[in-house]
Amino acid sequence: MSKFILFVRHAVALIREDKLFSSIYVAGTAVAIASAMVIAIVFNMMLADIPPESHRSRTLYPWGEFIPESLAEQDVPYHQGFSTTAIDSCFRQMASVEAATGIIPAMQNRRLAVAMDGLLSTSVSITATDPSFFRLFDLRFLDGRPFSEQEFRSGERVCVIADKVWEKIGGESSILINNLPFCVVGVVKAVSAFLEDATADAYVPYTVDGLGFFPDNRNPLRNGDNFVDVSYSGNLNLRILLRDGYSRQDFLDELEPLRQHYGAIISAQMGEKVEWSLTVRSHFFRIMNFFRPESNEDQNLALGAKNLMVPALLMLFFLLLPAINLSGLVSNRMEARRAEMGIRKAFGAKRRTLLSEVIHENLMLTLCGGAVGWVLSWLFILAIRSNAVFLQMFVSRDQNVVDTGLQFQMFFTPTLFLIVFLCCVLLNLMAALIPAWRSLRNPIVESLSQKK
């Protein structure tokens, strides 16, 4: 430890001695790290477990199709959503499932909310869901509670609203939504639009009449002049929270006999084979497949690595170009210090010790630049967070929620800290190792003859 402290003190002394070099080095490093960190932070915002989407790593996103054999070659999809019957009778009965919730997302609904006294009106985005939604998403309640199972089953006009809406309506406990009276049973901290599944201005039961929610609305399969009802199809987007210790494959293995059983029932009613095709994606592969959303191929590590290759190569590119320029700076500085290095070698200093010192000196500068670069990446994302192109990476085209607030967890996680540290080390090694090694290979006599 004492040796490391000596290295640090020596590095600080050299930084103070050559402030111009140090400033240029730190600035170059900061730009490189900031460029790489913008990519890392964006992917962290997309993939990490960030409250209230705290269970992304355990969340599955199923969607399905019912395809009659006679129409299979025409590639005509049927019934991609799920009904309340499917959620209650199938998915919630599975041992691997901790919670299953149906959602009609906020992007599909834009309603007018008016305070009961009629003094204020404001447009809000509404997510229609069920009580399990509040188990899947850790919304922070500032007041009140989620709507209950009984209120949901009864279709009572209750709602949970975001604090920004509550403040606008002056803390009223009752509001009008589409001219229907709703009781506010809970107030939650507003969720950033960058967390698309959890964000909304208000959350209501989809069993409420009068708001245009039809969770079990389905288009029956046609068999000649007859129509066969598909009770598992509906308008709900399904989100599955796996129990701890269960994997996606465990879920698929448990689901398979249920899928075959219901497919056989529909096939018997139709008089021909009907395939109930299910695609189940984890959060990671749901995000990483945005370049090929139609892909139905099974998830595997090779696919994930392929999808991550582009951002990884881009980060490496952002680090490599500045490293070349910084390497030239280090090379010039080492030339200026050749006499010093020659004297130290003459007094018995080993090449390995001198190389280690040079690496530590540059690592100190690189870490300083890394810290500055990290802050710059934060400021850059804060500056562009309302930009339409940037928002499209997180928010669906029809999404009405535009609260672009950012949380600390989006910028700082242990994984991000490790990434920025590894970026600093990699940049330091690329910039300093080669010129330092070449300079220290010079003979002692040649180094001593170098002018100071």
C-alpha positions in Angstrom: 0.0 0.0 0.0 2.8 2.4 0.9 4.4 1.8 -2.6 1.1 2.6 -4.2 0.8 5.9 -2.2 4.3 6.8 -3.4 3.2 6.2 -7.0 0.2 8.4 -6.5 2.3 11.2 -4.9 4.8 11.0 -7.7 2.0 11.1 -10.3 0.4 14.2 -8.7 3.8 16.0 -8.6 4.3 15.3 -12.3 0.8 16.5 -13.1 1.5 19.8 -11.3 4.9 20.1 -13.0 3.5 19.9 -16.6 0.0 21.4 -16.3 -0.4 21.9 -20.1 0.2 18.2 -20.9 -2.0 17.2 -18.0 -4.9 19.4 -19.1 -4.7 18.2 -22.7 -4.5 14.6 -21.6 -7.5 14.9 -19.3 -9.5 16.7 -21.9 -8.8 14.1 -24.6 -9.6 11.3 -22.2 -12.9 13.0 -21.1 -14.1 13.3 -24.7 -13.3 9.6 -25.3 -14.9 8.4 -22.1 -18.0 10.7 -22.6 -18.6 9.3 -26.1 -18.4 5.7 -24.8 -20.4 6.4 -21.7 -23.3 7.9 -23.6 -23.8 4.5 -25.3 -23.4 2.7 -22.0 -25.9 4.9 -20.2 -28.4 4.6 -23.0 -28.2 0.8 -22.8 -28.4 0.9 -19.0 -31.6 2.9 -19.3 -33.0 0.4 -21.6 -31.9 -2.8 -19.9 -31.1 -2.3 -16.2 -33.5 -3.0 -13.3 -34.5 0.7 -12.6 -37.3 1.5 -10.2 -40.2 1.2 -10.8 -39.3 -1.3 -13.5 -37.2 -3.1 -10.8 -37.8 -6.6 -12.1 -36.9 -6.3 -15.7 -34.4 -9.2 -15.4 -37.3 -11.4 -14.3 -40.0 -10.1 -16.6 -41.2 -12.0 -19.7 -43.2 -10.5 -22.6 -45.4 -13.1 -24.3 -47.5 -12.6 -27.4 -49.4 -15.2 -29.4 -51.2 -16.0 -32.6 -54.0 -18.5 -33.5 -53.3 -19.7 -37.0 -55.7 -22.2 -38.7 -53.9 -24.7 -40.8 -55.8 -23.6 -43.9 -54.4 -20.1 -43.6 -50.9 -21.0 -42.4 -49.3 -20.5 -45.8 -50.8 -17.1 -46.1 -49.0 -15.9 -43.0 -52.2 -14.2 -41.6 -51.8 -13.5 -37.9 -54.8 -13.8 -35.5 -55.3 -12.5 -32.0 -51.9 -11.3 -30.8 -53.2 -10.0 -27.5 -54.6 -11.9 -24.5 -57.9 -11.9 -22.6 -58.7 -11.9 -18.9 -59.6 -15.5 -19.2 -56.2 -16.4 -20.5 -54.5 -14.6 -17.7 -56.6 -16.0 -14.9 -57.1 -19.6 -16.2 -53.7 -20.2 -17.7 -50.8 -17.9 -16.8 -51.7 -17.1 -13.1 -52.0 -20.8 -12.4 -48.4 -21.6 -13.3 -45.9 -22.4 -10.6 -43.2 -20.4 -12.3 -45.3 -17.2 -12.3 -45.2 -14.8 -9.4 -47.4 -12.2 -11.0 -49.2 -11.8 -14.4 -50.7 -8.5 -15.4 -52.7 -7.4 -18.4 -52.1 -3.9 -19.7 -53.7 -1.6 -22.2 -50.8 0.9 -22.5 -51.0 4.6 -22.0 -49.9 5.2 -25.6 -53.3 3.9 -26.8 -55.4 6.2 -24.6 -55.7 9.9 -24.3 -58.5 11.2 -22.2 -59.6 14.4 -20.6 -59.5 14.7 -16.8 -61.4 17.5 -15.1 -61.5 18.5 -11.5 -64.9 18.0 -9.9 -65.3 21.7 -9.3 -64.9 22.2 -13.0 -62.1 24.8 -12.6 -59.4 22.9 -14.4 -59.1 20.5 -17.3 -56.0 18.7 -18.5 -55.1 16.0 -21.0 -53.8 12.8 -19.4 -52.5 9.5 -20.6 -54.1 6.5 -18.9 -52.9 3.0 -18.5 -55.7 0.4 -18.0 -54.5 -2.5 -15.9 -55.3 -4.8 -12.9 -54.0 -5.0 -9.3 -51.1 -7.3 -10.3 -49.6 -4.3 -12.1 -48.6 -2.8 -8.8 -46.7 -6.1 -7.9 -44.8 -6.1 -11.1 -43.9 -2.4 -11.0 -42.6 -0.7 -7.8 -44.5 2.5 -8.1 -43.7 4.8 -5.1 -46.9 5.7 -3.4 -46.9 9.2 -1.9 -50.4 8.9 -0.6 -53.2 6.2 -0.6 -52.9 2.7 -2.1 -53.4 0.7 -5.3 -56.9 -0.2 -6.3 -58.0 -3.5 -4.8 -58.9 -6.8 -6.4 -62.5 -6.3 -5.3 -62.6 -2.8 -6.8 -61.1 -4.3 -10.0 -63.5 -7.2 -10.3 -66.5 -4.9 -9.6 -65.4 -2.4 -12.2 -65.5 0.4 -9.7 -64.5 3.9 -10.9 -61.2 4.2 -9.0 -57.9 5.4 -10.1 -54.3 6.0 -9.1 -52.8 9.2 -10.4 -49.3 10.7 -10.7 -48.3 13.4 -8.3 -47.9 16.0 -11.1 -51.6 15.5 -12.1 -52.7 15.6 -8.5 -50.9 18.9 -8.0 -52.6 20.3 -11.1 -56.0 19.5 -9.9 -55.3 20.9 -6.5 -55.3 17.7 -4.5 -58.9 16.8 -5.3 -59.9 13.3 -4.2 -62.4 12.9 -7.0 -62.0 13.7 -10.7 -63.9 13.4 -13.9 -62.5 11.2 -16.7 -64.6 11.4 -19.9 -67.3 13.0 -17.7 -67.4 10.0 -15.5 -66.6 10.5 -11.7 -63.6 8.6 -10.5 -62.3 8.3 -6.9 -58.6 8.9 -6.5 -57.4 6.1 -4.2 -53.7 6.6 -4.5 -51.0 9.1 -5.6 -47.7 7.9 -7.0 -44.4 9.5 -7.9 -44.5 10.3 -11.7 -42.7 7.8 -13.8 -40.3 8.9 -16.5 -41.3 8.3 -20.1 -38.0 6.4 -20.5 -39.6 3.6 -18.4 -42.4 3.0 -21.0 -44.3 0.1 -19.4 -44.7 1.8 -16.1 -45.3 5.4 -17.1 -48.7 7.0 -17.2 -50.6 10.0 -15.7 -53.3 7.8 -14.3 -53.9 4.1 -13.8 -57.4 2.7 -13.9 -59.0 -0.8 -13.9 -59.7 -2.0 -17.5 -63.0 -3.5 -16.2 -64.4 0.1 -15.9 -67.3 0.7 -18.4 -67.5 3.9 -20.4 -63.8 4.5 -21.2 -63.6 2.4 -24.3 -61.5 -0.4 -22.8 -62.5 -3.8 -24.2 -59.9 -6.3 -22.7 -61.8 -9.3 -24.0 -62.8 -8.0 -27.4 -61.8 -10.5 -30.0 -62.3 -11.3 -33.6 -63.5 -14.9 -33.8 -62.0 -17.5 -36.2 -64.1 -18.2 -39.2 -65.0 -21.7 -40.2 -67.2 -21.4 -43.3 -70.3 -19.6 -42.3 -69.7 -20.3 -38.6 -67.5 -18.3 -36.2 -65.5 -19.9 -33.4 -64.9 -17.9 -30.3 -61.3 -17.8 -29.0 -61.6 -17.2 -25.3 -57.9 -16.7 -24.7 -57.6 -13.9 -27.2 -58.1 -10.2 -26.3 -56.7 -6.7 -26.3 -54.4 -7.0 -23.3 -50.6 -6.9 -23.4 -49.3 -9.5 -21.0 -46.4 -9.1 -18.6 -45.1 -12.0 -16.6 -43.0 -11.8 -13.5 -41.1 -15.0 -12.9 -40.6 -16.3 -9.4 -37.0 -16.3 -8.0 -35.1 -19.3 -9.2 -37.2 -19.8 -12.3 -35.9 -19.2 -15.9 -37.5 -18.4 -19.1 -37.0 -22.0 -20.2 -38.8 -23.3 -17.0 -41.7 -21.1 -17.9 -41.8 -22.4 -21.5 -41.6 -26.0 -20.3 -44.5 -25.5 -17.9 -46.5 -23.6 -20.5 -46.1 -26.2 -23.3 -48.8 -28.7 -22.2 -51.2 -25.8 -21.5 -50.6 -24.5 -25.0 -51.1 -27.8 -26.6 -54.3 -28.5 -24.6 -56.0 -25.2 -25.5 -54.8 -25.5 -29.1 -56.6 -28.9 -29.2 -59.8 -27.4 -27.8 -59.9 -24.7 -30.5 -58.9 -27.2 -33.2 -61.9 -29.4 -32.2 -64.3 -26.4 -32.3 -62.9 -25.3 -35.7 -62.9 -28.7 -37.3 -59.3 -28.2 -38.4 -55.9 -27.9 -36.8 -55.3 -24.5 -35.2 -51.8 -23.6 -34.0 -51.5 -21.5 -30.9 -48.1 -20.0 -31.5 -46.5 -18.2 -28.6 -43.4 -16.1 -28.6 -42.0 -15.3 -25.1 -39.1 -12.8 -24.8 -37.1 -11.7 -21.8 -36.6 -8.0 -21.4 -33.0 -8.1 -22.7 -34.0 -9.8 -26.0 -37.1 -7.7 -26.3 -34.9 -4.6 -26.4 -32.0 -6.1 -28.3 -34.3 -7.3 -31.1 -35.5 -3.9 -32.0 -33.5 -4.1 -35.3 -35.5 -7.3 -36.2 -38.7 -7.2 -34.2 -40.4 -9.7 -36.5 -37.8 -12.4 -35.7 -39.2 -15.5 -34.1 -36.0 -17.4 -33.7 -35.2 -18.8 -30.2 -33.2 -16.7 -27.8 -29.6 -17.7 -27.2 -26.3 -16.2 -26.1 -25.0 -16.0 -29.6 -28.0 -13.9 -30.7 -27.4 -11.6 -27.7 -23.7 -11.2 -28.5 -24.5 -10.5 -32.1 -26.9 -7.7 -31.2 -24.5 -6.2 -28.7 -21.6 -6.2 -31.2 -22.5 -2.9 -32.9 -22.6 -0.8 -29.7 -19.5 -2.6 -28.4 -17.5 -1.9 -31.5 -18.8 1.7 -31.5 -17.5 2.2 -27.9 -14.2 0.7 -28.9 -14.0 3.1 -31.9 -14.6 6.1 -29.6 -11.8 4.9 -27.3 -9.3 3.9 -30.0 -9.1 7.2 -31.9 -8.4 9.4 -28.9 -6.0 6.8 -27.6 -3.9 7.2 -30.8 -3.6 11.0 -30.2 -2.9 10.5 -26.5 -0.2 8.0 -27.4 1.6 10.7 -29.4 1.4 13.0 -26.4 2.9 10.3 -24.1 5.6 9.5 -26.7 6.7 13.2 -26.8 6.7 13.4 -23.0 8.7 10.3 -22.7 11.3 11.7 -25.1 11.5 14.8 -22.9 12.1 12.5 -19.9 14.7 10.2 -21.4 17.6 11.8 -19.5 15.6 11.4 -16.2 14.9 7.7 -17.0 18.5 7.1 -18.0 19.8 8.5 -14.6 17.3 6.4 -12.7 18.3 3.2 -14.7 22.0 4.1 -14.0 21.2 4.1 -10.2 19.7 0.6 -10.4 16.0 1.3 -11.2 14.5 -1.7 -13.1 12.7 -1.2 -16.4 9.7 -2.9 -15.0 9.5 -0.4 -12.1 9.9 2.6 -14.4 7.2 1.2 -16.7 4.9 0.7 -13.8 5.4 4.3 -12.7 4.6 5.6 -16.1 1.5 3.5 -16.3 0.4 4.7 -12.9 1.1 8.3 -13.7 -1.0 8.1 -16.9 -3.7 6.1 -15.1 -4.1 9.0 -12.6 -4.7 11.4 -15.5 -7.0 8.9 -17.2 -9.1 8.4 -14.1 -9.4 12.2 -13.8 -10.4 12.4 -17.5 -12.8 9.5 -16.9 -14.6 11.3 -14.1 -14.9 14.5 -16.2 -16.1 12.4 -19.2 -18.8 10.7 -17.0 -20.1 14.0 -16.0 -20.1 15.2 -19.6 -22.1 12.2 -20.6 -24.7 13.0 -18.0 -24.9 16.6 -19.2 -25.2 15.5 -22.8 -28.1 13.1 -22.1 -29.8 15.7 -20.0 -29.5 18.2 -22.9 -31.0 15.8 -25.5 -33.5 14.0 -23.3 -36.4 15.9 -24.9 -35.1 15.5 -28.5 -37.6 13.6 -30.6 -35.0 11.3 -32.2 -33.6 10.3 -28.8 -37.1 9.7 -27.3 -37.9 7.3 -30.1 -35.4 4.9 -28.7 -37.6 4.6 -25.5 -41.0 5.8 -26.3 -43.4 4.3 -28.8 -44.6 6.5 -31.7 -48.0 7.0 -30.2 -46.9 7.5 -26.6 -48.5 10.5 -25.1 -46.5 10.6 -21.9 -43.8 13.1 -22.3 -42.4 13.4 -18.8 -38.6 13.1 -19.6 -37.4 13.1 -16.0 -34.2 11.1 -15.3 -33.3 9.1 -12.2 -30.0 8.6 -10.6 -30.1 4.9 -11.3 -30.1 5.6 -15.0 -26.6 7.2 -14.7 -25.0 5.2 -11.9 -25.1 1.5 -11.2 -22.3 -0.9 -10.3 -22.2 -2.2 -13.8 -21.8 1.3 -15.2 -19.1 2.1 -12.7 -17.2 -1.1 -13.8 -17.7 -0.1 -17.5 -16.3 3.4 -17.0 -13.3 2.0 -15.0 -12.5 -0.6 -17.6 -12.8 2.1 -20.3 -10.3 4.2 -18.4 -7.9 1.3 -18.0 -8.2 0.2 -21.6 -7.6 3.8 -22.8 -4.6 4.2 -20.5 -3.0 1.0 -21.7 -3.5 1.8 -25.3 -2.2 5.3 -25.0 0.8 4.8 -22.6 2.1 1.3 -22.7 3.6 1.2 -26.2 5.4 4.6 -26.2 6.6 4.1 -22.6 8.0 0.6 -23.4 9.8 1.8 -26.6 11.3 4.7 -24.7 12.6 2.6 -21.8 14.2 0.1 -24.2 16.8 2.8 -25.1 20.3 2.1 -23.7 21.4 4.0 -20.6 24.2 5.8 -22.4 21.8 7.0 -25.2 19.3 8.2 -22.6 21.9 10.1 -20.6 23.1 11.9 -23.7 19.6 13.2 -24.3 19.4 16.9 -23.5 17.0 18.0 -20.7 
